[in-house]
Amino acid sequence: MKQYSFETLEVWQDSKEFAVKIYKITSAFPPEEKFGLISQIRRAAVSVCSNIAEGNSKRSAKDKTNYIHISYASTMELLNHIIIAHDLEMI
């Protein structure tokens, strides 16, 4: 299978592995959170590695930087969701 340049980035590899762990952790959440916290947490986790991958394909440094900023913002969103899940004793 072909390997894309973003796949060689350690930050992408780590964020992808983290997204997979998030899916596993949230599978134990209460079913009523399927369209609430579970969905929000999973989408934010996938957004982190997706924006790193997408940004890596951009030609200009400005565009690449923009996607890294978006990825960071998704990381902060994910952190917020995890704090709430922890406070609700789901984690």
Phi and psi restraints in degrees (range 20) as a CNS / XPLOR table:
assign (resid 1 and name C) (resid 2 and name N)
       (resid 2 and name CA) (resid 2 and name C) 1.0 -64.2 20.0 2
assign (resid 2 and name N) (resid 2 and name CA)
       (resid 2 and name C) (resid 3 and name N) 1.0 141.3 20.0 2
assign (resid 2 and name C) (resid 3 and name N)
       (resid 3 and name CA) (resid 3 and name C) 1.0 -106.2 20.0 2
assign (resid 3 and name N) (resid 3 and name CA)
       (resid 3 and name C) (resid 4 and name N) 1.0 131.6 20.0 2
assign (resid 3 and name C) (resid 4 and name N)
       (resid 4 and name CA) (resid 4 and name C) 1.0 -91.9 20.0 2
assign (resid 4 and name N) (resid 4 and name CA)
       (resid 4 and name C) (resid 5 and name N) 1.0 156.4 20.0 2
assign (resid 4 and name C) (resid 5 and name N)
       (resid 5 and name CA) (resid 5 and name C) 1.0 -59.0 20.0 2
assign (resid 5 and name N) (resid 5 and name CA)
       (resid 5 and name C) (resid 6 and name N) 1.0 -35.3 20.0 2
assign (resid 5 and name C) (resid 6 and name N)
       (resid 6 and name CA) (resid 6 and name C) 1.0 -65.5 20.0 2
assign (resid 6 and name N) (resid 6 and name CA)
       (resid 6 and name C) (resid 7 and name N) 1.0 -25.9 20.0 2
assign (resid 6 and name C) (resid 7 and name N)
       (resid 7 and name CA) (resid 7 and name C) 1.0 -67.9 20.0 2
assign (resid 7 and name N) (resid 7 and name CA)
       (resid 7 and name C) (resid 8 and name N) 1.0 -17.6 20.0 2
assign (resid 7 and name C) (resid 8 and name N)
       (resid 8 and name CA) (resid 8 and name C) 1.0 -85.4 20.0 2
assign (resid 8 and name N) (resid 8 and name CA)
       (resid 8 and name C) (resid 9 and name N) 1.0 -10.7 20.0 2
assign (resid 8 and name C) (resid 9 and name N)
       (resid 9 and name CA) (resid 9 and name C) 1.0 -76.9 20.0 2
assign (resid 9 and name N) (resid 9 and name CA)
       (resid 9 and name C) (resid 10 and name N) 1.0 125.0 20.0 2
assign (resid 9 and name C) (resid 10 and name N)
       (resid 10 and name CA) (resid 10 and name C) 1.0 -61.2 20.0 2
assign (resid 10 and name N) (resid 10 and name CA)
       (resid 10 and name C) (resid 11 and name N) 1.0 -37.1 20.0 2
assign (resid 10 and name C) (resid 11 and name N)
       (resid 11 and name CA) (resid 11 and name C) 1.0 -65.3 20.0 2
assign (resid 11 and name N) (resid 11 and name CA)
       (resid 11 and name C) (resid 12 and name N) 1.0 -36.8 20.0 2
assign (resid 11 and name C) (resid 12 and name N)
       (resid 12 and name CA) (resid 12 and name C) 1.0 -68.2 20.0 2
assign (resid 12 and name N) (resid 12 and name CA)
       (resid 12 and name C) (resid 13 and name N) 1.0 -45.2 20.0 2
assign (resid 12 and name C) (resid 13 and name N)
       (resid 13 and name CA) (resid 13 and name C) 1.0 -57.7 20.0 2
assign (resid 13 and name N) (resid 13 and name CA)
       (resid 13 and name C) (resid 14 and name N) 1.0 -45.9 20.0 2
assign (resid 13 and name C) (resid 14 and name N)
       (resid 14 and name CA) (resid 14 and name C) 1.0 -64.8 20.0 2
assign (resid 14 and name N) (resid 14 and name CA)
       (resid 14 and name C) (resid 15 and name N) 1.0 -43.2 20.0 2
assign (resid 14 and name C) (resid 15 and name N)
       (resid 15 and name CA) (resid 15 and name C) 1.0 -69.6 20.0 2
assign (resid 15 and name N) (resid 15 and name CA)
       (resid 15 and name C) (resid 16 and name N) 1.0 -32.7 20.0 2
assign (resid 15 and name C) (resid 16 and name N)
       (resid 16 and name CA) (resid 16 and name C) 1.0 -67.9 20.0 2
assign (resid 16 and name N) (resid 16 and name CA)
       (resid 16 and name C) (resid 17 and name N) 1.0 -44.8 20.0 2
assign (resid 16 and name C) (resid 17 and name N)
       (resid 17 and name CA) (resid 17 and name C) 1.0 -62.1 20.0 2
assign (resid 17 and name N) (resid 17 and name CA)
       (resid 17 and name C) (resid 18 and name N) 1.0 -38.2 20.0 2
assign (resid 17 and name C) (resid 18 and name N)
       (resid 18 and name CA) (resid 18 and name C) 1.0 -64.9 20.0 2
assign (resid 18 and name N) (resid 18 and name CA)
       (resid 18 and name C) (resid 19 and name N) 1.0 -40.2 20.0 2
assign (resid 18 and name C) (resid 19 and name N)
       (resid 19 and name CA) (resid 19 and name C) 1.0 -61.9 20.0 2
assign (resid 19 and name N) (resid 19 and name CA)
       (resid 19 and name C) (resid 20 and name N) 1.0 -40.7 20.0 2
assign (resid 19 and name C) (resid 20 and name N)
       (resid 20 and name CA) (resid 20 and name C) 1.0 -63.5 20.0 2
assign (resid 20 and name N) (resid 20 and name CA)
       (resid 20 and name C) (resid 21 and name N) 1.0 -42.4 20.0 2
assign (resid 20 and name C) (resid 21 and name N)
       (resid 21 and name CA) (resid 21 and name C) 1.0 -63.3 20.0 2
assign (resid 21 and name N) (resid 21 and name CA)
       (resid 21 and name C) (resid 22 and name N) 1.0 -38.8 20.0 2
assign (resid 21 and name C) (resid 22 and name N)
       (resid 22 and name CA) (resid 22 and name C) 1.0 -60.8 20.0 2
assign (resid 22 and name N) (resid 22 and name CA)
       (resid 22 and name C) (resid 23 and name N) 1.0 -43.4 20.0 2
assign (resid 22 and name C) (resid 23 and name N)
       (resid 23 and name CA) (resid 23 and name C) 1.0 -59.2 20.0 2
assign (resid 23 and name N) (resid 23 and name CA)
       (resid 23 and name C) (resid 24 and name N) 1.0 -42.4 20.0 2
assign (resid 23 and name C) (resid 24 and name N)
       (resid 24 and name CA) (resid 24 and name C) 1.0 -67.0 20.0 2
assign (resid 24 and name N) (resid 24 and name CA)
       (resid 24 and name C) (resid 25 and name N) 1.0 -43.0 20.0 2
assign (resid 24 and name C) (resid 25 and name N)
       (resid 25 and name CA) (resid 25 and name C) 1.0 -64.6 20.0 2
assign (resid 25 and name N) (resid 25 and name CA)
       (resid 25 and name C) (resid 26 and name N) 1.0 -45.0 20.0 2
assign (resid 25 and name C) (resid 26 and name N)
       (resid 26 and name CA) (resid 26 and name C) 1.0 -73.0 20.0 2
assign (resid 26 and name N) (resid 26 and name CA)
       (resid 26 and name C) (resid 27 and name N) 1.0 -14.7 20.0 2
assign (resid 26 and name C) (resid 27 and name N)
       (resid 27 and name CA) (resid 27 and name C) 1.0 -66.9 20.0 2
assign (resid 27 and name N) (resid 27 and name CA)
       (resid 27 and name C) (resid 28 and name N) 1.0 -17.6 20.0 2
assign (resid 27 and name C) (resid 28 and name N)
       (resid 28 and name CA) (resid 28 and name C) 1.0 -93.6 20.0 2
assign (resid 28 and name N) (resid 28 and name CA)
       (resid 28 and name C) (resid 29 and name N) 1.0 -0.3 20.0 2
assign (resid 28 and name C) (resid 29 and name N)
       (resid 29 and name CA) (resid 29 and name C) 1.0 -70.1 20.0 2
assign (resid 29 and name N) (resid 29 and name CA)
       (resid 29 and name C) (resid 30 and name N) 1.0 159.5 20.0 2
assign (resid 29 and name C) (resid 30 and name N)
       (resid 30 and name CA) (resid 30 and name C) 1.0 -59.5 20.0 2
assign (resid 30 and name N) (resid 30 and name CA)
       (resid 30 and name C) (resid 31 and name N) 1.0 141.3 20.0 2
assign (resid 30 and name C) (resid 31 and name N)
       (resid 31 and name CA) (resid 31 and name C) 1.0 -57.4 20.0 2
assign (resid 31 and name N) (resid 31 and name CA)
       (resid 31 and name C) (resid 32 and name N) 1.0 -29.9 20.0 2
assign (resid 31 and name C) (resid 32 and name N)
       (resid 32 and name CA) (resid 32 and name C) 1.0 -67.5 20.0 2
assign (resid 32 and name N) (resid 32 and name CA)
       (resid 32 and name C) (resid 33 and name N) 1.0 -10.5 20.0 2
assign (resid 32 and name C) (resid 33 and name N)
       (resid 33 and name CA) (resid 33 and name C) 1.0 -92.8 20.0 2
assign (resid 33 and name N) (resid 33 and name CA)
       (resid 33 and name C) (resid 34 and name N) 1.0 5.1 20.0 2
assign (resid 33 and name C) (resid 34 and name N)
       (resid 34 and name CA) (resid 34 and name C) 1.0 -53.1 20.0 2
assign (resid 34 and name N) (resid 34 and name CA)
       (resid 34 and name C) (resid 35 and name N) 1.0 -43.0 20.0 2
assign (resid 34 and name C) (resid 35 and name N)
       (resid 35 and name CA) (resid 35 and name C) 1.0 -102.3 20.0 2
assign (resid 35 and name N) (resid 35 and name CA)
       (resid 35 and name C) (resid 36 and name N) 1.0 9.2 20.0 2
assign (resid 35 and name C) (resid 36 and name N)
       (resid 36 and name CA) (resid 36 and name C) 1.0 -112.5 20.0 2
assign (resid 36 and name N) (resid 36 and name CA)
       (resid 36 and name C) (resid 37 and name N) 1.0 -109.7 20.0 2
assign (resid 36 and name C) (resid 37 and name N)
       (resid 37 and name CA) (resid 37 and name C) 1.0 -61.8 20.0 2
assign (resid 37 and name N) (resid 37 and name CA)
       (resid 37 and name C) (resid 38 and name N) 1.0 -39.5 20.0 2
assign (resid 37 and name C) (resid 38 and name N)
       (resid 38 and name CA) (resid 38 and name C) 1.0 -58.2 20.0 2
assign (resid 38 and name N) (resid 38 and name CA)
       (resid 38 and name C) (resid 39 and name N) 1.0 -50.4 20.0 2
assign (resid 38 and name C) (resid 39 and name N)
       (resid 39 and name CA) (resid 39 and name C) 1.0 -61.6 20.0 2
assign (resid 39 and name N) (resid 39 and name CA)
       (resid 39 and name C) (resid 40 and name N) 1.0 -45.0 20.0 2
assign (resid 39 and name C) (resid 40 and name N)
       (resid 40 and name CA) (resid 40 and name C) 1.0 -62.9 20.0 2
assign (resid 40 and name N) (resid 40 and name CA)
       (resid 40 and name C) (resid 41 and name N) 1.0 -45.3 20.0 2
assign (resid 40 and name C) (resid 41 and name N)
       (resid 41 and name CA) (resid 41 and name C) 1.0 -64.6 20.0 2
assign (resid 41 and name N) (resid 41 and name CA)
       (resid 41 and name C) (resid 42 and name N) 1.0 -46.9 20.0 2
assign (resid 41 and name C) (resid 42 and name N)
       (resid 42 and name CA) (resid 42 and name C) 1.0 -63.6 20.0 2
assign (resid 42 and name N) (resid 42 and name CA)
       (resid 42 and name C) (resid 43 and name N) 1.0 -43.6 20.0 2
assign (resid 42 and name C) (resid 43 and name N)
       (resid 43 and name CA) (resid 43 and name C) 1.0 -64.5 20.0 2
assign (resid 43 and name N) (resid 43 and name CA)
       (resid 43 and name C) (resid 44 and name N) 1.0 -39.7 20.0 2
assign (resid 43 and name C) (resid 44 and name N)
       (resid 44 and name CA) (resid 44 and name C) 1.0 -65.6 20.0 2
assign (resid 44 and name N) (resid 44 and name CA)
       (resid 44 and name C) (resid 45 and name N) 1.0 -41.7 20.0 2
assign (resid 44 and name C) (resid 45 and name N)
       (resid 45 and name CA) (resid 45 and name C) 1.0 -63.2 20.0 2
assign (resid 45 and name N) (resid 45 and name CA)
       (resid 45 and name C) (resid 46 and name N) 1.0 -43.8 20.0 2
assign (resid 45 and name C) (resid 46 and name N)
       (resid 46 and name CA) (resid 46 and name C) 1.0 -68.7 20.0 2
assign (resid 46 and name N) (resid 46 and name CA)
       (resid 46 and name C) (resid 47 and name N) 1.0 -33.6 20.0 2
assign (resid 46 and name C) (resid 47 and name N)
       (resid 47 and name CA) (resid 47 and name C) 1.0 -62.1 20.0 2
assign (resid 47 and name N) (resid 47 and name CA)
       (resid 47 and name C) (resid 48 and name N) 1.0 -35.4 20.0 2
assign (resid 47 and name C) (resid 48 and name N)
       (resid 48 and name CA) (resid 48 and name C) 1.0 -59.3 20.0 2
assign (resid 48 and name N) (resid 48 and name CA)
       (resid 48 and name C) (resid 49 and name N) 1.0 -57.3 20.0 2
assign (resid 48 and name C) (resid 49 and name N)
       (resid 49 and name CA) (resid 49 and name C) 1.0 -71.4 20.0 2
assign (resid 49 and name N) (resid 49 and name CA)
       (resid 49 and name C) (resid 50 and name N) 1.0 -30.8 20.0 2
assign (resid 49 and name C) (resid 50 and name N)
       (resid 50 and name CA) (resid 50 and name C) 1.0 -65.3 20.0 2
assign (resid 50 and name N) (resid 50 and name CA)
       (resid 50 and name C) (resid 51 and name N) 1.0 -41.8 20.0 2
assign (resid 50 and name C) (resid 51 and name N)
       (resid 51 and name CA) (resid 51 and name C) 1.0 -71.6 20.0 2
assign (resid 51 and name N) (resid 51 and name CA)
       (resid 51 and name C) (resid 52 and name N) 1.0 -30.3 20.0 2
assign (resid 51 and name C) (resid 52 and name N)
       (resid 52 and name CA) (resid 52 and name C) 1.0 -64.6 20.0 2
assign (resid 52 and name N) (resid 52 and name CA)
       (resid 52 and name C) (resid 53 and name N) 1.0 -45.9 20.0 2
assign (resid 52 and name C) (resid 53 and name N)
       (resid 53 and name CA) (resid 53 and name C) 1.0 -62.5 20.0 2
assign (resid 53 and name N) (resid 53 and name CA)
       (resid 53 and name C) (resid 54 and name N) 1.0 -47.1 20.0 2
assign (resid 53 and name C) (resid 54 and name N)
       (resid 54 and name CA) (resid 54 and name C) 1.0 -65.1 20.0 2
assign (resid 54 and name N) (resid 54 and name CA)
       (resid 54 and name C) (resid 55 and name N) 1.0 -42.5 20.0 2
assign (resid 54 and name C) (resid 55 and name N)
       (resid 55 and name CA) (resid 55 and name C) 1.0 -62.6 20.0 2
assign (resid 55 and name N) (resid 55 and name CA)
       (resid 55 and name C) (resid 56 and name N) 1.0 -34.7 20.0 2
assign (resid 55 and name C) (resid 56 and name N)
       (resid 56 and name CA) (resid 56 and name C) 1.0 -63.6 20.0 2
assign (resid 56 and name N) (resid 56 and name CA)
       (resid 56 and name C) (resid 57 and name N) 1.0 -23.0 20.0 2
assign (resid 56 and name C) (resid 57 and name N)
       (resid 57 and name CA) (resid 57 and name C) 1.0 -85.1 20.0 2
assign (resid 57 and name N) (resid 57 and name CA)
       (resid 57 and name C) (resid 58 and name N) 1.0 -11.1 20.0 2
assign (resid 57 and name C) (resid 58 and name N)
       (resid 58 and name CA) (resid 58 and name C) 1.0 -76.0 20.0 2
assign (resid 58 and name N) (resid 58 and name CA)
       (resid 58 and name C) (resid 59 and name N) 1.0 148.4 20.0 2
assign (resid 58 and name C) (resid 59 and name N)
       (resid 59 and name CA) (resid 59 and name C) 1.0 -84.9 20.0 2
assign (resid 59 and name N) (resid 59 and name CA)
       (resid 59 and name C) (resid 60 and name N) 1.0 -40.0 20.0 2
assign (resid 59 and name C) (resid 60 and name N)
       (resid 60 and name CA) (resid 60 and name C) 1.0 -88.4 20.0 2
assign (resid 60 and name N) (resid 60 and name CA)
       (resid 60 and name C) (resid 61 and name N) 1.0 148.4 20.0 2
assign (resid 60 and name C) (resid 61 and name N)
       (resid 61 and name CA) (resid 61 and name C) 1.0 -62.0 20.0 2
assign (resid 61 and name N) (resid 61 and name CA)
       (resid 61 and name C) (resid 62 and name N) 1.0 -35.1 20.0 2
assign (resid 61 and name C) (resid 62 and name N)
       (resid 62 and name CA) (resid 62 and name C) 1.0 -62.8 20.0 2
assign (resid 62 and name N) (resid 62 and name CA)
       (resid 62 and name C) (resid 63 and name N) 1.0 -45.6 20.0 2
assign (resid 62 and name C) (resid 63 and name N)
       (resid 63 and name CA) (resid 63 and name C) 1.0 -64.8 20.0 2
assign (resid 63 and name N) (resid 63 and name CA)
       (resid 63 and name C) (resid 64 and name N) 1.0 -43.6 20.0 2
assign (resid 63 and name C) (resid 64 and name N)
       (resid 64 and name CA) (resid 64 and name C) 1.0 -59.8 20.0 2
assign (resid 64 and name N) (resid 64 and name CA)
       (resid 64 and name C) (resid 65 and name N) 1.0 -44.9 20.0 2
assign (resid 64 and name C) (resid 65 and name N)
       (resid 65 and name CA) (resid 65 and name C) 1.0 -61.7 20.0 2
assign (resid 65 and name N) (resid 65 and name CA)
       (resid 65 and name C) (resid 66 and name N) 1.0 -40.6 20.0 2
assign (resid 65 and name C) (resid 66 and name N)
       (resid 66 and name CA) (resid 66 and name C) 1.0 -58.5 20.0 2
assign (resid 66 and name N) (resid 66 and name CA)
       (resid 66 and name C) (resid 67 and name N) 1.0 -43.8 20.0 2
assign (resid 66 and name C) (resid 67 and name N)
       (resid 67 and name CA) (resid 67 and name C) 1.0 -68.7 20.0 2
assign (resid 67 and name N) (resid 67 and name CA)
       (resid 67 and name C) (resid 68 and name N) 1.0 -32.6 20.0 2
assign (resid 67 and name C) (resid 68 and name N)
       (resid 68 and name CA) (resid 68 and name C) 1.0 -66.3 20.0 2
assign (resid 68 and name N) (resid 68 and name CA)
       (resid 68 and name C) (resid 69 and name N) 1.0 -39.1 20.0 2
assign (resid 68 and name C) (resid 69 and name N)
       (resid 69 and name CA) (resid 69 and name C) 1.0 -63.0 20.0 2
assign (resid 69 and name N) (resid 69 and name CA)
       (resid 69 and name C) (resid 70 and name N) 1.0 -41.9 20.0 2
assign (resid 69 and name C) (resid 70 and name N)
       (resid 70 and name CA) (resid 70 and name C) 1.0 -63.8 20.0 2
assign (resid 70 and name N) (resid 70 and name CA)
       (resid 70 and name C) (resid 71 and name N) 1.0 -41.7 20.0 2
assign (resid 70 and name C) (resid 71 and name N)
       (resid 71 and name CA) (resid 71 and name C) 1.0 -61.8 20.0 2
assign (resid 71 and name N) (resid 71 and name CA)
       (resid 71 and name C) (resid 72 and name N) 1.0 -41.8 20.0 2
assign (resid 71 and name C) (resid 72 and name N)
       (resid 72 and name CA) (resid 72 and name C) 1.0 -62.8 20.0 2
assign (resid 72 and name N) (resid 72 and name CA)
       (resid 72 and name C) (resid 73 and name N) 1.0 -42.4 20.0 2
assign (resid 72 and name C) (resid 73 and name N)
       (resid 73 and name CA) (resid 73 and name C) 1.0 -62.1 20.0 2
assign (resid 73 and name N) (resid 73 and name CA)
       (resid 73 and name C) (resid 74 and name N) 1.0 -39.5 20.0 2
assign (resid 73 and name C) (resid 74 and name N)
       (resid 74 and name CA) (resid 74 and name C) 1.0 -65.4 20.0 2
assign (resid 74 and name N) (resid 74 and name CA)
       (resid 74 and name C) (resid 75 and name N) 1.0 -34.2 20.0 2
assign (resid 74 and name C) (resid 75 and name N)
       (resid 75 and name CA) (resid 75 and name C) 1.0 -63.3 20.0 2
assign (resid 75 and name N) (resid 75 and name CA)
       (resid 75 and name C) (resid 76 and name N) 1.0 -42.3 20.0 2
assign (resid 75 and name C) (resid 76 and name N)
       (resid 76 and name CA) (resid 76 and name C) 1.0 -67.8 20.0 2
assign (resid 76 and name N) (resid 76 and name CA)
       (resid 76 and name C) (resid 77 and name N) 1.0 -37.6 20.0 2
assign (resid 76 and name C) (resid 77 and name N)
       (resid 77 and name CA) (resid 77 and name C) 1.0 -61.8 20.0 2
assign (resid 77 and name N) (resid 77 and name CA)
       (resid 77 and name C) (resid 78 and name N) 1.0 -45.6 20.0 2
assign (resid 77 and name C) (resid 78 and name N)
       (resid 78 and name CA) (resid 78 and name C) 1.0 -61.1 20.0 2
assign (resid 78 and name N) (resid 78 and name CA)
       (resid 78 and name C) (resid 79 and name N) 1.0 -43.8 20.0 2
assign (resid 78 and name C) (resid 79 and name N)
       (resid 79 and name CA) (resid 79 and name C) 1.0 -58.2 20.0 2
assign (resid 79 and name N) (resid 79 and name CA)
       (resid 79 and name C) (resid 80 and name N) 1.0 -44.3 20.0 2
assign (resid 79 and name C) (resid 80 and name N)
       (resid 80 and name CA) (resid 80 and name C) 1.0 -58.7 20.0 2
assign (resid 80 and name N) (resid 80 and name CA)
       (resid 80 and name C) (resid 81 and name N) 1.0 -45.5 20.0 2
assign (resid 80 and name C) (resid 81 and name N)
       (resid 81 and name CA) (resid 81 and name C) 1.0 -63.9 20.0 2
assign (resid 81 and name N) (resid 81 and name CA)
       (resid 81 and name C) (resid 82 and name N) 1.0 -39.7 20.0 2
assign (resid 81 and name C) (resid 82 and name N)
       (resid 82 and name CA) (resid 82 and name C) 1.0 -66.3 20.0 2
assign (resid 82 and name N) (resid 82 and name CA)
       (resid 82 and name C) (resid 83 and name N) 1.0 -39.2 20.0 2
assign (resid 82 and name C) (resid 83 and name N)
       (resid 83 and name CA) (resid 83 and name C) 1.0 -61.1 20.0 2
assign (resid 83 and name N) (resid 83 and name CA)
       (resid 83 and name C) (resid 84 and name N) 1.0 -44.6 20.0 2
assign (resid 83 and name C) (resid 84 and name N)
       (resid 84 and name CA) (resid 84 and name C) 1.0 -63.5 20.0 2
assign (resid 84 and name N) (resid 84 and name CA)
       (resid 84 and name C) (resid 85 and name N) 1.0 -45.6 20.0 2
assign (resid 84 and name C) (resid 85 and name N)
       (resid 85 and name CA) (resid 85 and name C) 1.0 -60.9 20.0 2
assign (resid 85 and name N) (resid 85 and name CA)
       (resid 85 and name C) (resid 86 and name N) 1.0 -37.9 20.0 2
assign (resid 85 and name C) (resid 86 and name N)
       (resid 86 and name CA) (resid 86 and name C) 1.0 -65.9 20.0 2
assign (resid 86 and name N) (resid 86 and name CA)
       (resid 86 and name C) (resid 87 and name N) 1.0 -45.6 20.0 2
assign (resid 86 and name C) (resid 87 and name N)
       (resid 87 and name CA) (resid 87 and name C) 1.0 -62.2 20.0 2
assign (resid 87 and name N) (resid 87 and name CA)
       (resid 87 and name C) (resid 88 and name N) 1.0 -29.0 20.0 2
assign (resid 87 and name C) (resid 88 and name N)
       (resid 88 and name CA) (resid 88 and name C) 1.0 -87.1 20.0 2
assign (resid 88 and name N) (resid 88 and name CA)
       (resid 88 and name C) (resid 89 and name N) 1.0 5.2 20.0 2
assign (resid 88 and name C) (resid 89 and name N)
       (resid 89 and name CA) (resid 89 and name C) 1.0 61.5 20.0 2
assign (resid 89 and name N) (resid 89 and name CA)
       (resid 89 and name C) (resid 90 and name N) 1.0 32.9 20.0 2
assign (resid 89 and name C) (resid 90 and name N)
       (resid 90 and name CA) (resid 90 and name C) 1.0 -89.8 20.0 2
assign (resid 90 and name N) (resid 90 and name CA)
       (resid 90 and name C) (resid 91 and name N) 1.0 -21.4 20.0 2
